[in-house]
């Protein structure tokens, strides 16, 4: 039985490299009821929902804090909304 050598692709025929999808910018005004997955679950809490965007006292000041509620336990935690942009800690959606 004869075996054929594997065909080699030339650079012009090689498939294009996989380019990661560009992420949408995160807006604090659209965070309410968004879903998040913690990359390192603590106390079996992995999936969260933004239940409140904390408005600052003077309305002209930017939004800084949000409240996340764990789906599993219902426990609520506050954090700075920009912390959600760190892909090592949070991933948007329920993964």
C-alpha positions as CSV (number, residue, x, y, z in Angstrom):
1,X,0.0,0.0,0.0
2,X,1.5,3.3,-1.1
3,X,1.2,6.4,1.0
4,X,1.1,9.9,-0.4
5,X,2.9,12.8,1.2
6,X,0.7,15.4,2.7
7,X,0.1,18.4,0.4
8,X,1.9,21.5,1.5
9,X,0.2,24.8,1.3
10,X,2.0,27.8,0.0
11,X,1.7,31.1,1.8
12,X,-0.8,32.4,-0.8
13,X,-3.0,29.3,-0.2
14,X,-2.7,29.2,3.6
15,X,-6.0,29.9,5.5
16,X,-6.1,33.3,7.1
17,X,-5.2,33.6,10.7
18,X,-8.0,33.8,13.2
19,X,-8.5,37.3,14.3
20,X,-10.3,37.8,17.7
21,X,-13.6,39.6,17.5
22,X,-13.6,43.2,18.5
23,X,-15.4,43.8,21.8
24,X,-18.1,46.4,22.0
25,X,-17.5,49.2,24.4
26,X,-19.2,48.9,27.8
27,X,-21.5,51.7,28.7
28,X,-22.5,52.1,32.4
29,X,-26.0,53.3,31.3
30,X,-26.7,50.0,29.6
31,X,-25.5,47.7,32.4
32,X,-28.8,47.2,34.1
33,X,-30.0,43.6,33.9
34,X,-26.9,42.5,32.0
35,X,-25.5,39.0,32.7
36,X,-21.9,38.3,33.8
37,X,-19.8,35.2,34.5
38,X,-17.0,35.2,37.1
39,X,-13.9,33.5,35.8
40,X,-12.9,32.4,39.3
41,X,-16.1,31.4,41.1
42,X,-16.2,31.9,44.9
43,X,-18.8,30.0,47.1
44,X,-20.2,28.4,43.9
45,X,-21.2,31.8,42.7
46,X,-20.4,32.0,39.0
47,X,-23.3,33.7,37.3
48,X,-24.4,37.3,38.1
49,X,-26.9,39.9,37.0
50,X,-26.5,43.6,37.4
51,X,-29.6,44.5,39.5
52,X,-28.8,48.2,40.2
53,X,-26.7,50.9,38.7
54,X,-25.8,53.2,41.6
55,X,-26.5,56.8,40.7
56,X,-24.2,59.4,42.3
57,X,-25.7,62.2,44.4
58,X,-25.1,65.1,42.0
59,X,-26.6,63.8,38.7
60,X,-23.8,65.5,36.7
61,X,-21.2,63.1,38.1
62,X,-20.5,59.9,36.2
63,X,-21.8,56.5,37.3
64,X,-19.1,54.5,39.2
65,X,-20.7,51.6,41.1
66,X,-23.0,48.7,40.2
67,X,-24.6,46.0,42.3
68,X,-24.3,42.4,41.1
69,X,-26.6,39.7,42.4
70,X,-25.4,36.0,42.3
71,X,-28.0,33.8,40.6
72,X,-27.1,30.8,42.8
73,X,-27.3,32.4,46.2
74,X,-29.0,35.8,45.7
75,X,-26.0,37.4,47.5
76,X,-25.4,41.0,46.3
77,X,-22.0,42.7,45.9
78,X,-21.0,46.2,44.8
79,X,-18.1,46.9,42.5
80,X,-16.8,49.6,40.2
81,X,-18.4,49.1,36.8
82,X,-15.1,49.3,35.0
83,X,-13.9,46.1,36.9
84,X,-16.3,44.2,34.5
85,X,-14.0,45.1,31.6
86,X,-11.2,42.9,32.9
87,X,-11.4,39.6,30.9
88,X,-9.3,37.7,33.5
89,X,-12.0,38.3,36.1
90,X,-15.4,38.8,34.3
91,X,-16.9,37.6,31.0
92,X,-20.0,39.1,29.6
93,X,-23.0,36.7,29.4
94,X,-23.4,33.4,31.1
95,X,-20.7,31.0,29.9
